[in-house]
């Protein structure tokens, strides 16, 4: 979260960073820091450079502030009205304010779902829950000094704990809870009892916030355990996949080797076949020549025999 720093122009430049799509934040932040440094504003450049990229839930809460200010301000006003009702000790107004806050939160939750979808992010129940929790916390801090600055969140905001909230309330002028002596007059006892009853509403609300925070912590722990189990399962699956891939690579290399050997054997066999065919053709030609020579020899013998008989 970023507090007010620098000139008005500097404030506007920093605000502009938190209105951008989440994927553009880092580039725009670095560019702004570079411009400030080049202009000789080293301190401001360092402060901009130190800005962390918001989480998806913090980014969404910022966009609700920048894009839906009317509904956002309605929620913030409920925190201030709630504190005033506590100070004035008006139980009816306290209940009315709590109802208005629930309605504003529901409206902002619906806007959150649409905002995330339009920006290409998944509006998962867990993400929407974190955003709603942050909005609820901001509505509480709105009535207290030194709270987070809306529109420039970088992380989720949890509601103040019971002890810290009670401390802030007492430090801001809230009446402290005291015990009524048993010996007090009846009128004093009645006034004290009414005072205690009114304070119970305030303490009950802060306790409810603390209980809700503890529930969210427990749910977060369960989610963490599930995520760790999923991680272990994914790692085991990756190992099995890598082992199977390694085995498949070995088998593929062996098959390739066998194919090359088979091709070589086939090439040798084809060469031998062609050589045998050439030898057979040559032998056939030689046989034809021999047969022809034999016929000539027979003819010569017969002719010689006839000449001999004629002479005899």
C-alpha positions, 0 to 999 in steps of 0.5 A: 500500500502506498501513502501520499508522496510528492507533488500532485502530478507525481500522485496522479502518475502513481495513481495511474499505475494502479488503474492499469491492467495487471499485466501492464503494471511492471512495465509502466512502473519501471518506465515511470521510475526511469522518467523520474530518475532522468528528471532528477527526482531520485527519491521519487524514482526509488519509491516508484521502483519499490512498488510491488505488483498487486495481487489479483485480489488487491488489483480487483479491489483497486479497480472497484475503487477507480471504476465504481467509486459510488458503490465503493464510497457507499461501503466506506460510509457505512464504516463511518456511520457505524462508528458514529452510531457507536459513539452516539450509542444508537443501537437501531442505527448500528443495526441499520448500518450493518445491513447497509454494509452487507448490501454494499458488499453484495453489490461490490461482489457482483461487480467484482465477478464481472470485472474479473471476467472482463479482464480475463481473470477467473472469478473463483470463489476463493478470489472473490472471497479475498476481495470481499474480505479486503473491502470489508476491512477497508470499510472498518479502517475507513472510520479509523486513522492510519488505515490502508489507502484505497486504490493503491493496494498491493496485498489483501487487507485483513480486518483489524483484530479484536485487540487492535480494533478495541485499542484504536477505538479507545484511542479515538475517543471511544468510551472504555468498558467499565464495571458497575459497582454493586453498591451503586444507586439504582439509577446509576445501575440502570444507566450503567447497565444500558451503557454496558449493553450498548458497548456489548453491541460494539464489542460483539461486532469487533468480536464477529470480525475477529471470528470471521478472520479466524475462520478465513485463516482456518480456511486458508490453512485448509486450502494450503494443505490441499495445495500442498497435497496437489503439489505432491501429487503433481510432482509424483505424476511428473516423475512417473511421466519423466520415467515413462518418457525416458523408457520410451526414448530408450525403446525408440532408440533401440527400434531405430537401431534395429531399423537401421540394421534391418535396412543394412541387411536388406541392402546387403541382400539386395546387392547379393541378389543383383550380383547373383542375377548378373552371374546367372545371366552371364552363365546363361549366355556362356551356356548358349555360346557353348551349345552353339559351339557344340553344334558347329563341332558336330557339323564339322565332324559330320562333314569330315566323316562324309569326306573321309567316306568319299575318299575311301 
